[in-house]
Amino acid sequence: MRIAVFIGLVLISSLFHQISPVVFSSTSTTPNVDFHIYGDTSVSVSYGENVVLVSRNESMYIPAGSVVGLQVDSVNENPCIEINGMKSQGSVTFVVNGSEIYNVTIVMEPVTVFIKVIYQGNGYVSIMFQNGTTRRVNNGTPIYLPKLSVVRLDAHPSNGYEANWSNGLSTDQVWCFIYQNQTLFLSFHRDPSSHSLIGGSNLILNSALGLLLLGLYLLQRHEKKKEGEF
C-alpha cells in the first residue's frame, strides 16, 4: 500500500514538472491614433511593413515604438497635416509613444501663389482678375491668387510717359499666367514720340506766330504807304 502511494506521488510530481508554467500577458490594442480628414483626400499610413490608406475619419491602433510615416499627395491643393498641434505640409514622420494618444488632422488648403509689381515713375498699375473685377495695385505689395491663375496687368502712364516692363514689353497691357511666385518691375519713362510731337507742335506754332507777326507788319507798312500817297 505504501509502495502504491509512493509511486502515485512520484507520477504526480513528474507530471507537474512536465507542464510549462503559464505566463499571462496583457497587450492593449486600444486605438491610439485618431484621424480627422477634411476634404476629398486620403492619407497613406506606413509603419513597419504595413501600409494603410485612410480616407475618412477613423481611429486605429499602432504598436508602441513604431515609426509612422504619413503622406498626402495632391496637385491642386496644399495638404496640411497637424499632429497634436504640430503642423507639417504634405508628409510627416513620428514615433509612437505607448502612453500617448495622437490626434491627426488633415486639412486641404488651396495652393496660392503671389504676383508683385514694383513700379516707379509717373503712373500706376491695375489688375484684372479671372472673374472680371479690377483693382489698383499697391506698389510692391504681393497679391495672392490660386495657383494657375490668369490675370491682366494694365499700366496707366501719365501723359507723355510710356510703360517699360522688366520682361521686355513696352505695352500698357500684360497677360500673366501665375504658376509660381512672380515679381515684375515696371518703369514709366518719357515717351520719345511725345517729345518729338511736342517739339514739332511748338515749331509749327512758333512759325505760325512769326508769319502772323510778319503779315501784320507788312500790312501796317502797306497802310502807311497808302496814307503817304494821299
C-alpha positions, 0 to 999 in steps of 0.5 A: 500500500505504501509502495502504491502511494509512493509511486502515485506521488512520484507520477504526480510530481513528474507530471507537474514538472512536465507542464510549462508554467503559464505566463499571462500577458496583457497587450492593449490594442486600444486605438491610439491614433485618431484621424480627422480628414477634411476634404476629398483626400486620403492619407497613406499610413506606413509603419513597419511593413504595413501600409494603410490608406485612410480616407475618412475619419477613423481611429486605429491602433499602432504598436508602441515604438513604431515609426509612422510615416504619413503622406498626402499627395495632391496637385491642386491643393496644399495638404496640411497635416497637424499632429497634436498641434504640430503642423507639417505640409504634405508628409510627416514622420513620428514615433509612437509613444505607448502612453500617448494618444495622437490626434491627426488632422488633415486639412486641404488648403488651396495652393496660392501663389503671389504676383508683385509689381514694383513700379516707379515713375509717373503712373500706376498699375491695375489688375484684372482678375479671372472673374472680371473685377479690377483693382489698383495695385499697391506698389510692391505689395504681393497679391495672392491668387490660386495657383494657375491663375490668369490675370491682366496687368494694365499700366496707366502712364501719365501723359507723355510717359510710356510703360517699360516692363522688366520682361521686355514689353513696352505695352500698357497691357500684360497677360500673366499666367501665375504658376509660381511666385512672380515679381515684375518691375515696371518703369514709366519713362518719357515717351520719345514720340511725345517729345518729338510731337511736342517739339514739332507742335511748338515749331509749327506754332512758333512759325505760325506766330512769326508769319502772323507777326510778319503779315501784320507788319507788312500790312501796317507798312502797306497802310502807311504807304497808302496814307503817304500817297494821299 
